[in-house]
Amino acid sequence: TVVVADTGDLDAIRQYQPQDCTTNPSLILKAASLSGYAHLLEEARAMGDVEAAIDFLTVRIGTELTKLVPGYVSTEVDARLSFDADAMVTKARHLIDLYSQQGVGKDRILIKLATTWEGVQAARVLEAEGIHCNLTLVFNLAQAIAAAQAGAYLLSPFVGRITDWYKKAEGKDSYPVDEDPGVKSVREIYHHFKSHGYETIVMGASFRSAEQVKALAGCDRLTVSPQLLGELAADEGKLERVLSPESATQTEPTLT
Ligand code: E4P
């Protein structure tokens, strides 16, 4: 399993040395409020245009992240565009242009798109242009298959949000990890993809506990918050070992 950090926090990236990192506008704003980015925040404020300021911060912080991770920085297209394929494509191209002005090639970026029907169509267009996409907010197998058939490079099936919904609907406080609906959803997608030969990378996301992360050890990639990476490292020593397929806590089926 490739470890990915779900953060724009440079210090956390330095500490955990993930292969890739994933961001979204709220993670970027959180990162921007850290002291190292004060000058960027000032510049963004002076722009006077909120959308341009968010794009500016996203790309400037994303650029710093590309210097620290060897792999990809996932950069999200604003979720408000999620039902307009043309707008998503335009925004993605704009972000890639802004990155190239910073000297960052499209080979370092994954454009993160919501897996709406329109997001899937946008991914098809972008992948054909050589802009790789991370299809996010994946809650079921049908969405995952649509994303893969459009040629998406990677998809992010969510764990925690599914678990949260089930907890509320079923009035439960927790689930044994093998019965956790979010964990089960990602396992179903992963096994379907491997047994049907889909090339799209499966990256589990939206974790609420270290136990959920460990239950999906063996998945292609897992994107994990610094807090949970800290818990995993403290528990087990080395992250690579924690997330190796052999340490997966589930019995059936195995994620290998
Ligand atoms: C990752 O790419 C996602 O942005 C993230 O894992 C979402 O997690 P959440 O359900 O905590 O928002």
Boltz pocket constraint, residues with backbone or C-beta under 6 A from the ligand:
constraints:
  - pocket:
      binder: B
      contacts: [[A, 6], [A, 22], [A, 23], [A, 24], [A, 136], [A, 156], [A, 158], [A, 160], [A, 161], [A, 205], [A, 206], [A, 207], [A, 223]]
      max_distance: 6.0
